[in-house]
Amino acid sequence: MESLIARQQKHSSEKPHLCSHCDYRTNYSVALKIHIRTHTGGKPHLCPHCDYRTNQSSHLKIHIRTHTGEKPHLCPHCDYTTNCSSYLKQHIRTHTGEKLHLCPHCDYRTNQSSHLEIHIRTHTGEKPQLCPHCDYRTNYSNDLKQHIRTHTGEKPHLCPHCDYRTNYSNDLKQHIRTHTGEKPHLCPHCDYRTNYSNDLKQHIRTHTGEKPQLCPYCNFRTNYSHVLKIHIRTHTGEKPHLCPHCDYRKNYSSTLKRHIRTHTGEKNPTFVHTFKRLMCCFVMRLYVICKGKCRLKGLKSETNTRCTFQEEVVVYTIARSHLLPVYFVELSISSFCRTPIL
């Protein structure tokens, strides 16, 4: 009899079950009980495997499947499985292309209501996610979680190859590639490969000539945002890099480092490396300039040598003359390039 009355109430406009805490109304007494728990904080359904609690038995069933590994909901189009029917519905829409949720402010469409809620906030300016430690606000809960870690110092993403830890999962993926050597981002115009998508975008602009970073004060354009920031300081007069020993200020961090060494007496740690690189380039240029005039005993007529500082292959030809002493060239190559002579 009660179920019959409930069915009749469903088809009528009457919703007899009213929440005593707000204006929520429903046709079902069970739904009202669950709703009231959102006010009282009651979570009677407890997971037998961990300390998870919820106010709905259906939520508990889904949660328990994370322990058992059960995924009863199977996609009819592919091998995707999930433990939640609502996740399956969202996944199927990726096959059908259906996007039921439409933005009332623009033509944005999505297959998930949660995505639409977040998108609408870009129109309203609402940022409901507030940091408990500072005045930082954001539209995204994930961004808030990552921000809070800057206060707590937590770095949950750990590299399996070394002791590197980070706050961001994407940073960990890129770091792991430094161990595996993987460079998934390939230039469509040449054989350049990189670990970072942003580096690839900037590299492609060297082919297209695009310089999207435009100075608001003059016609200066550049491919790099950090170069634009430094350039803009020439207009604003900003000098953010301050010496801790005196009142010297500078636009460039590298210039400040050199200045600080005048206080500490420290020598430039990159001087030796820079000198070796310059000598390496000098020796390689001698090979190119003197090709057809210099002969090295025991070398083939054409040899490929990789310069470890320039990171590029230099092809040079050795002919039947000895303009340069053999020992000088061998010493230069072994000392500065560290490349064995073949």
C-alpha positions in Angstrom: 0.0 0.0 0.0 2.8 2.4 0.9 4.6 1.8 -2.4 1.4 2.4 -4.3 0.9 5.7 -2.5 4.5 6.6 -3.3 4.0 5.9 -7.0 0.8 8.0 -7.0 2.7 10.8 -5.4 5.4 10.5 -8.0 3.0 11.3 -10.8 1.3 14.1 -8.9 2.9 17.4 -8.1 2.6 16.8 -4.4 5.8 16.2 -2.4 4.6 15.5 1.1 8.1 14.9 2.7 9.6 18.3 3.7 13.0 18.8 5.3 12.9 20.6 8.6 16.2 22.3 8.0 15.6 23.8 4.5 13.0 23.9 1.7 13.9 20.5 0.3 10.8 18.4 -0.6 10.6 14.8 -1.9 8.0 12.1 -2.7 10.0 9.5 -0.7 10.6 9.2 3.0 13.8 7.3 2.4 15.1 10.1 0.3 14.2 12.6 3.0 16.2 10.6 5.6 19.3 10.6 3.4 18.9 14.3 2.8 18.6 15.1 6.5 22.0 13.4 7.1 23.6 16.2 5.0 22.5 18.5 7.8 23.2 16.4 10.8 26.4 14.9 9.4 25.2 11.3 10.1 27.1 8.6 8.2 25.7 5.3 9.4 27.3 3.2 6.6 30.8 2.1 7.5 33.3 0.3 5.2 34.5 -3.0 6.7 37.9 -2.6 5.1 38.9 0.9 6.1 37.5 3.9 8.0 35.4 5.3 5.1 31.9 6.3 6.1 29.0 7.6 4.1 25.3 8.5 4.4 24.2 6.3 1.5 24.3 2.5 1.2 24.7 2.8 -2.6 27.9 4.9 -2.1 29.2 2.3 0.3 28.7 -0.5 -2.3 30.7 1.5 -4.9 33.4 2.2 -2.4 33.8 -1.5 -1.3 34.5 -2.3 -5.0 37.7 -0.3 -4.7 38.9 -2.9 -2.2 37.6 -6.0 -4.0 38.6 -4.8 -7.5 35.1 -5.6 -8.8 34.1 -3.6 -11.9 30.7 -4.9 -13.0 29.9 -2.1 -15.4 31.3 -2.9 -18.9 31.3 -0.6 -21.9 29.6 -2.2 -25.0 32.0 -0.4 -27.4 35.4 -1.2 -25.8 37.0 -3.0 -22.9 36.5 -0.2 -20.4 35.1 -1.4 -17.1 34.2 0.6 -14.0 32.7 0.1 -10.5 30.1 2.9 -11.0 27.2 3.1 -13.4 27.4 6.9 -13.7 31.0 6.6 -14.8 30.0 4.2 -17.5 27.3 6.5 -18.8 29.9 9.3 -19.0 32.3 7.0 -20.8 29.8 5.8 -23.3 29.2 9.4 -24.4 32.9 9.6 -25.5 31.9 7.0 -28.1 28.5 8.5 -29.1 29.8 12.1 -29.0 26.7 13.0 -27.0 27.1 16.2 -24.9 24.0 16.8 -23.0 25.2 19.6 -20.8 25.1 23.0 -22.5 26.5 26.3 -21.1 23.8 29.0 -20.9 26.4 31.8 -21.6 28.2 30.4 -24.6 28.3 27.4 -27.0 30.3 25.2 -24.7 29.0 21.6 -24.4 30.2 18.7 -22.3 29.1 15.2 -21.4 29.6 15.7 -17.6 27.5 18.0 -15.4 30.5 18.6 -13.1 32.5 19.9 -16.0 29.7 22.3 -16.9 29.5 23.6 -13.3 33.2 24.4 -13.4 33.0 26.0 -16.8 30.1 28.3 -15.8 32.3 29.7 -13.0 34.6 31.1 -15.8 31.6 33.3 -16.7 30.4 34.2 -13.2 33.9 34.6 -11.7 33.0 32.4 -8.8 36.0 30.7 -7.1 34.5 28.6 -4.3 37.6 26.6 -3.5 39.3 28.6 -0.7 42.7 27.9 0.9 42.5 27.5 4.7 46.0 28.9 5.1 45.9 32.0 2.9 43.6 34.0 0.7 44.2 31.9 -2.4 40.9 31.0 -4.2 40.4 28.8 -7.3 37.7 27.3 -9.4 39.1 23.8 -9.2 39.3 21.4 -6.2 42.5 19.7 -7.7 44.2 23.1 -7.9 43.4 23.8 -4.3 44.8 20.4 -3.2 48.1 21.1 -5.0 48.2 24.6 -3.5 47.6 23.4 0.0 50.7 21.2 -0.4 52.8 24.3 -0.8 51.9 25.1 2.8 52.2 21.6 4.2 55.3 20.7 2.2 53.7 17.4 1.2 55.1 15.8 -2.0 53.1 12.6 -2.6 54.5 11.8 -6.0 57.7 9.8 -5.7 60.1 8.7 -8.5 60.6 4.9 -8.5 64.2 5.4 -9.8 65.6 8.0 -7.4 64.6 10.1 -4.4 62.9 12.8 -6.4 59.6 13.9 -5.0 57.1 16.4 -6.3 53.7 17.9 -5.7 52.5 17.4 -9.3 51.8 14.1 -11.1 52.7 15.7 -14.5 56.1 16.8 -13.2 56.7 13.2 -12.0 55.9 11.8 -15.5 58.3 14.2 -17.1 61.0 13.5 -14.5 60.7 9.7 -15.1 61.4 10.3 -18.8 64.9 11.6 -17.8 65.5 8.0 -16.5 63.9 6.1 -19.4 65.1 8.4 -22.1 61.7 8.7 -23.6 61.0 11.8 -25.7 57.4 11.5 -26.9 57.0 15.0 -28.3 58.3 15.0 -32.0 58.6 18.0 -34.3 56.6 17.5 -37.5 59.2 19.6 -39.4 62.5 18.0 -38.4 63.8 15.2 -36.2 63.8 17.2 -33.0 62.4 15.3 -30.0 61.8 16.4 -26.5 60.4 15.4 -23.1 58.3 18.6 -22.7 55.3 19.6 -24.8 56.0 23.3 -24.1 59.5 23.0 -25.4 58.1 21.4 -28.6 55.7 24.3 -29.1 58.5 26.8 -28.8 60.7 24.8 -31.1 58.0 24.6 -33.8 57.8 28.4 -33.8 61.4 28.4 -35.0 60.1 26.8 -38.1 56.9 28.9 -38.5 58.5 32.2 -37.4 55.7 32.8 -35.0 56.4 35.1 -32.1 53.3 35.3 -30.0 54.8 37.2 -27.1 54.2 40.9 -27.9 55.5 43.8 -25.8 52.6 46.2 -24.8 55.0 49.2 -25.0 56.8 48.7 -28.3 56.9 46.4 -31.3 59.2 43.9 -29.7 58.1 40.3 -30.2 59.6 37.0 -29.0 58.9 33.3 -28.8 59.5 33.1 -25.0 57.3 34.5 -22.2 60.3 34.9 -19.8 62.2 36.9 -22.4 59.2 39.2 -22.7 59.1 39.7 -18.9 62.7 40.7 -18.9 62.2 43.1 -21.8 59.1 44.7 -20.3 61.3 45.7 -17.3 63.3 47.9 -19.6 60.2 49.9 -20.0 58.9 49.8 -16.4 62.3 50.2 -14.8 61.6 47.3 -12.5 64.7 45.7 -10.9 63.4 42.8 -8.9 66.8 41.1 -8.2 68.3 42.7 -5.0 71.7 42.1 -3.6 71.6 40.8 0.1 74.9 42.6 0.9 74.2 46.1 -0.4 71.5 48.1 -2.2 72.5 47.0 -5.7 69.5 46.0 -7.8 69.3 44.5 -11.3 66.9 43.4 -14.0 68.7 40.1 -14.5 69.4 37.3 -12.0 72.6 36.3 -13.8 74.0 39.8 -13.4 73.1 39.8 -9.7 74.9 36.5 -9.2 78.1 38.0 -10.7 77.7 41.0 -8.5 77.3 38.9 -5.3 80.6 37.2 -6.1 82.3 40.6 -5.7 81.2 40.4 -2.0 81.9 36.7 -1.4 85.1 36.4 -3.5 83.8 33.3 -5.1 85.0 32.5 -8.6 82.6 32.0 -11.4 81.9 28.2 -11.3 81.0 28.1 -15.0 84.2 29.8 -16.2 86.1 26.5 -16.8 83.2 25.0 -18.6 82.7 28.1 -20.7 86.5 28.2 -21.6 86.4 24.5 -22.6 83.4 25.0 -24.7 85.0 28.0 -26.5 88.2 26.0 -27.1 86.1 23.1 -28.4 84.3 25.3 -30.9 87.7 26.9 -31.9 89.2 23.5 -32.6 86.2 22.3 -34.6 86.3 25.5 -36.6 90.0 24.9 -37.4 89.0 21.5 -38.8 86.5 23.1 -41.1 88.7 26.0 -42.1 91.7 23.8 -42.7 89.9 21.0 -44.5 91.9 19.9 -47.5 95.1 21.2 -45.9 95.6 19.2 -42.8 96.5 15.6 -42.4 96.2 13.5 -39.3 98.1 10.2 -39.3 95.9 7.1 -38.9 92.6 8.9 -39.5 90.2 8.2 -42.3 89.5 10.7 -45.0 86.1 11.5 -43.5 85.2 11.2 -39.8 82.2 12.1 -37.8 82.9 13.5 -34.4 80.3 14.5 -31.8 81.2 17.5 -29.8 80.0 16.8 -26.2 79.6 20.6 -25.5 77.8 21.6 -28.7 75.8 18.4 -28.9 75.9 18.4 -32.7 77.7 16.3 -35.2 80.6 18.1 -37.0 81.7 16.5 -40.2 85.2 17.4 -41.3 87.6 16.2 -44.0 91.3 15.5 -43.5 93.5 15.9 -46.6 97.2 15.4 -47.3 98.8 18.3 -45.6 99.9 19.0 -42.0 99.1 22.6 -41.4 98.4 21.9 -37.7 100.6 19.6 -35.6 99.0 16.2 -34.9 99.7 16.3 -31.2 97.9 19.8 -30.9 94.8 18.6 -32.5 94.7 15.3 -30.6 95.3 17.1 -27.3 92.5 19.6 -28.1 90.0 16.9 -29.0 90.8 14.7 -26.0 90.9 17.5 -23.5 88.0 19.7 -24.6 85.6 17.4 -26.5 86.4 14.2 -24.7 85.7 12.5 -28.0 88.0 9.5 -28.9 89.8 9.9 -32.2 88.9 7.0 -34.5 
